[in-house]
Amino acid sequence: MTDREAELRQLVAELRKHEAVDDAFLAKSFTDRLVIVDIGDGEAVPAAVRDRLADHDVRDADETYGIGAGGSFTGDVGDAARHHFVDLRTRGSHQSYVVD
């Protein structure tokens, strides 16, 4: 495990303790590491959670990918709203698995 992955795993563990967060975990897209945060009760991502993510150079996926400003919502999962955030420090450095 890299130092960055360990740092993000610690961040995710901290986020899970926030009362508005139903779940938080790491994932990968084809080229990026993502932090996924599920927020319950149809609420927006609390400012404290966004600030904590920003402290670790993790930003809204939509803004990062140029889709829009300040967007992270990707859909509902059960009673929670799922939000995707991109790790800017390692953006573009992950390998996708492509079968020829």
LOLUMNU-166392 format. One line per field, with one value per residue: x, y, z of N, C-alpha, C, O, CB in turn; residue number from 0; residue in three letters. Coordinates in pm, whole numbers, plus 50000, padded with zeros to 5 digits. Glycine has a CB too. Layout:
# residues N
n.c1 <- X/...;
n.c2 <- Y/...;
n.c3 <- Z/...;
ca.c1 <- X/...;
ca.c2 <- Y/...;
ca.c3 <- Z/...;
c.c1 <- X/...;
c.c2 <- Y/...;
c.c3 <- Z/...;
o.c1 <- X/...;
o.c2 <- Y/...;
o.c3 <- Z/...;
cb.c1 <- X/...;
cb.c2 <- Y/...;
cb.c3 <- Z/...;
i <- NUM/...;
aa <- Ala/...;
//
This chain:
# residues 100
n.c1 <- 50084/50058/50184/50003/49764/49725/49690/49448/49279/49273/49148/48894/48806/48778/48577/48358/48277/48136/47821/47634/47720/47661/47816/48154/48414/48703/48757/48824/48844/48887/49131/49171/49182/48910/48709/48434/48132/47854/47560/47306/46943/46870/47021/47253/47608/47777/47938/48162/48251/48313/48517/48708/48772/48879/49103/49269/49324/49114/48851/48524/48379/48244/48325/48603/48622/48525/48254/48070/48024/48106/47971/47897/47719/47598/47388/47119/47149/46989/46863/47035/47229/47466/47796/48071/48418/48734/49073/49310/49587/49685/49567/49498/49702/49652/49621/49407/49236/49255/49133/49262;
n.c2 <- 49883/50220/50534/50738/50599/50490/50725/50817/50606/50641/50891/50821/50652/50839/51002/50829/50844/51077/51217/51255/51091/50792/50591/50548/50505/50383/50378/50288/50448/50420/50554/50699/50747/50724/50875/50765/50876/50823/50986/51019/51049/51226/51458/51727/51710/51770/52080/52051/51794/51824/52017/51869/51673/51840/51934/51722/51722/51622/51631/51736/51519/51596/51862/51825/51671/51849/51864/52014/52266/52209/51964/51643/51444/51125/50952/50764/50530/50292/50438/50646/50916/50899/51018/51118/51171/51294/51197/51428/51427/51187/51170/51037/50850/50583/50250/50117/49812/49660/49451/49306;
n.c3 <- 50000/49914/50050/49996/49949/50203/50348/50236/50307/50582/50590/50484/50688/50893/50782/50786/51046/51070/51137/50925/50725/50567/50456/50344/50111/49925/49573/49228/48914/48560/48536/48767/49126/49344/49598/49755/49884/50079/50158/50391/50420/50213/50220/50146/50081/50374/50464/50630/50566/50293/50320/50460/50272/50072/50207/50170/49903/49744/49525/49396/49158/48916/48879/48859/48626/48444/48396/48532/48784/49116/49145/49268/49299/49216/49215/49374/49640/49790/50078/50068/49923/49672/49632/49432/49449/49339/49366/49344/49359/49257/49016/48699/48704/48737/48615/48374/48315/48023/47778/47494;
ca.c1 <- 50000/50135/50155/49882/49649/49708/49634/49307/49206/49252/49046/48765/48768/48732/48450/48252/48234/48050/47682/47559/47778/47618/47930/48260/48513/48786/48729/48905/48787/48990/49263/49173/49133/48792/48653/48289/48068/47708/47498/47169/46830/46857/47093/47372/47733/47804/48057/48275/48300/48379/48641/48803/48817/48964/49230/49349/49326/49010/48751/48403/48407/48195/48413/48733/48613/48475/48113/47997/48092/48057/47886/47954/47609/47592/47264/47077/47177/46901/46816/47147/47273/47608/47876/48205/48523/48855/49201/49385/49731/49720/49479/49555/49816/49610/49606/49284/49260/49192/49158/49269;
ca.c2 <- 50000/50343/50632/50811/50512/50483/50854/50822/50509/50708/50993/50753/50607/50959/51045/50737/50883/51195/51175/51258/50995/50654/50507/50610/50403/50412/50303/50333/50455/50367/50618/50780/50695/50796/50861/50759/50912/50811/51075/50975/51141/51323/51581/51760/51678/51879/52161/51993/51679/51880/52081/51763/51617/51941/51935/51610/51735/51538/51727/51689/51455/51675/51978/51775/51624/51955/51842/52123/52319/52168/51847/51514/51349/51028/50876/50715/50392/50272/50565/50742/50978/50868/51127/51077/51272/51248/51226/51507/51399/51071/51170/50993/50761/50444/50172/50041/49679/49653/49324/49323;
ca.c3 <- 50000/49908/50155/49959/49973/50348/50389/50196/50389/50710/50564/50470/50822/50964/50724/50830/51181/51061/51154/50800/50631/50583/50421/50264/50073/49809/49451/49116/48780/48470/48556/48889/49255/49387/49732/49742/50011/50079/50255/50415/50438/50105/50251/50069/50151/50468/50440/50705/50489/50173/50363/50496/50145/50007/50280/50119/49757/49686/49477/49328/49030/48802/48862/48816/48489/48360/48366/48595/48903/49248/49143/49305/49310/49106/49221/49504/49676/49905/50133/50067/49798/49651/49578/49390/49459/49271/49427/49246/49366/49175/48899/48573/48719/48754/48493/48354/48262/47892/47711/47347;
c.c1 <- 50090/50099/50025/49758/49621/49645/49484/49223/49177/49144/48907/48716/48716/48595/48334/48197/48142/47905/47601/47604/47731/47733/48029/48362/48592/48743/48823/48818/48895/49127/49277/49130/49018/48766/48503/48229/47917/47651/47352/47069/46820/46928/47207/47495/47764/47935/48179/48335/48372/48513/48748/48858/48914/49100/49326/49355/49233/48893/48632/48438/48364/48285/48548/48731/48553/48329/48029/48074/48026/47970/47958/47846/47607/47465/47233/47112/47098/46846/46923/47170/47423/47676/48017/48299/48652/48979/49288/49535/49773/49637/49555/49666/49779/49590/49468/49323/49183/49232/49157/49192;
c.c2 <- 50125/50435/50706/50726/50501/50612/50861/50720/50568/50815/50931/50704/50724/51004/50958/50774/51005/51151/51172/51152/50854/50557/50591/50502/50452/50325/50355/50344/50396/50426/50691/50702/50785/50774/50870/50786/50902/50894/51037/51088/51250/51455/51603/51718/51796/51952/52104/51874/51728/51944/51977/51697/51712/51950/51827/51609/51636/51630/51659/51633/51541/51795/51934/51735/51729/51940/51957/52169/52266/52046/51720/51406/51255/50945/50831/50567/50365/50407/50673/50798/50953/50985/51076/51197/51212/51291/51299/51475/51283/51063/51130/50891/50614/50377/50110/49905/49665/49520/49348/49214;
c.c3 <- 50000/50025/50125/49984/50123/50401/50356/50273/50527/50698/50557/50606/50906/50914/50770/50967/51181/51062/51024/50700/50665/50555/50342/50234/49952/49693/49343/48992/48689/48498/48689/49012/49298/49534/49714/49880/49993/50193/50269/50421/50333/50129/50153/50148/50244/50436/50511/50631/50364/50209/50395/50370/50075/50075/50229/49966/49689/49653/49410/49191/48912/48774/48807/48669/48394/48320/48420/48717/49029/49251/49180/49306/49190/49108/49361/49518/49803/49950/50131/49927/49786/49582/49548/49396/49404/49349/49324/49247/49278/49048/48773/48584/48736/48619/48487/48299/48133/47828/47561/47278;
o.c1 <- 50186/49997/49947/49657/49505/49557/49404/49106/49069/49058/48813/48597/48619/48508/48223/48084/48077/47870/47507/47535/47756/47747/47993/48393/48554/48698/48894/48730/48985/49228/49385/49053/49027/48797/48451/48270/47859/47689/47281/47105/46767/46897/47252/47486/47777/48031/48289/48457/48480/48611/48865/48978/49018/49201/49448/49387/49268/48841/48638/48516/48441/48316/48602/48826/48534/48286/47927/48179/47904/47901/48067/47879/47612/47438/47309/47107/47137/46789/46902/47134/47498/47624/48075/48264/48677/48990/49334/49602/49886/49637/49663/49719/49868/49547/49419/49432/49060/49350/49062/49186;
o.c2 <- 50133/50415/50734/50776/50502/50608/50907/50747/50546/50828/50982/50714/50708/51040/51008/50738/51033/51055/51093/51124/50802/50455/50692/50419/50548/50211/50454/50261/50327/50357/50741/50606/50908/50668/50970/50726/50964/50878/51024/51206/51357/51554/51510/51693/51909/51891/52108/51855/51679/51928/51995/51670/51670/51972/51839/51507/51574/51699/51542/51692/51558/51825/51998/51761/51700/51997/51993/52114/52277/52023/51693/51287/51300/50873/50855/50490/50409/50481/50781/50736/50982/51043/51001/51308/51093/51405/51237/51494/51280/50961/51183/50848/50529/50440/50056/49887/49657/49483/49404/49211;
o.c3 <- 50077/50092/50215/50035/50164/50487/50438/50302/50583/50785/50618/50637/50981/50993/50791/51001/51281/50993/51013/50602/50773/50622/50282/50319/49886/49712/49363/48967/48737/48486/48720/49005/49290/49589/49664/49980/49904/50309/50169/50425/50362/50062/50086/50269/50198/50388/50456/50633/50332/50137/50360/50361/50026/50009/50243/49906/49589/49741/49373/49116/48817/48659/48716/48596/48275/48220/48360/48748/49047/49350/49130/49314/49075/49012/49455/49422/49911/49870/50186/49827/49878/49486/49626/49355/49421/49393/49228/49145/49229/48980/48744/48482/48749/48522/48587/48243/48133/47824/47507/47155;
cb.c1 <- 49904/50109/50271/49888/49674/49843/49709/49294/49286/49384/49077/48778/48887/48835/48458/48304/48356/48083/47614/47571/47933/47500/47886/48325/48443/48935/48578/49024/48747/48952/49287/49084/49247/48671/48709/48242/48110/47664/47513/47163/46838/46714/47147/47377/47851/47808/48034/48230/48183/48287/48617/48734/48697/48895/49206/49292/49468/48967/48816/48301/48338/48053/48432/48774/48530/48557/48064/47853/48092/47983/47825/48021/47475/47711/47271/46925/47333/46976/46767/47275/47240/47624/47882/48203/48542/48861/49271/49365/49772/49704/49414/49607/49897/49480/49714/49184/49220/49233/49053/49415;
cb.c2 <- 49999/50415/50731/50854/50373/50458/50970/50796/50377/50770/51069/50633/50540/51073/51044/50594/50911/51280/51266/51395/51002/50623/50382/50732/50268/50391/50318/50238/50605/50394/50716/50901/50691/50754/50973/50619/51057/50662/51225/50899/51204/51350/51578/51911/51652/51824/52304/51951/51584/51984/52169/51657/51587/52078/51915/51478/51716/51420/51825/51803/51319/51722/52053/51655/51499/51965/51708/52081/52473/52278/51831/51524/51423/50937/50757/50736/50366/50202/50544/50675/51132/50739/51246/51016/51321/51302/51096/51654/51371/50943/51308/51109/50803/50436/50064/50116/49570/49774/49217/49322;
cb.c3 <- 50122/49774/50169/49812/49913/50418/50320/50047/50402/50761/50434/50371/50893/50949/50572/50832/51266/50933/51251/50736/50633/50490/50339/50339/50042/49842/49407/49091/48738/48326/48444/48872/49364/49306/49834/49686/50057/50094/50211/50541/50572/50082/50394/50034/50050/50610/50486/50845/50450/50105/50486/50587/50054/50009/50430/50168/49705/49784/49380/49316/49022/48828/48998/48902/48485/48239/48424/48632/48902/49306/49009/49442/49323/49112/49130/49524/49695/50020/50274/50119/49793/49568/49678/49247/49606/49127/49479/49273/49509/49255/48881/48501/48835/48837/48484/48257/48365/47801/47751/47298;
i <- 0/1/2/3/4/5/6/7/8/9/10/11/12/13/14/15/16/17/18/19/20/21/22/23/24/25/26/27/28/29/30/31/32/33/34/35/36/37/38/39/40/41/42/43/44/45/46/47/48/49/50/51/52/53/54/55/56/57/58/59/60/61/62/63/64/65/66/67/68/69/70/71/72/73/74/75/76/77/78/79/80/81/82/83/84/85/86/87/88/89/90/91/92/93/94/95/96/97/98/99;
aa <- Met/Thr/Asp/Arg/Glu/Ala/Glu/Leu/Arg/Gln/Leu/Val/Ala/Glu/Leu/Arg/Lys/His/Glu/Ala/Val/Asp/Asp/Ala/Phe/Leu/Ala/Lys/Ser/Phe/Thr/Asp/Arg/Leu/Val/Ile/Val/Asp/Ile/Gly/Asp/Gly/Glu/Ala/Val/Pro/Ala/Ala/Val/Arg/Asp/Arg/Leu/Ala/Asp/His/Asp/Val/Arg/Asp/Ala/Asp/Glu/Thr/Tyr/Gly/Ile/Gly/Ala/Gly/Gly/Ser/Phe/Thr/Gly/Asp/Val/Gly/Asp/Ala/Ala/Arg/His/His/Phe/Val/Asp/Leu/Arg/Thr/Arg/Gly/Ser/His/Gln/Ser/Tyr/Val/Val/Asp;
//
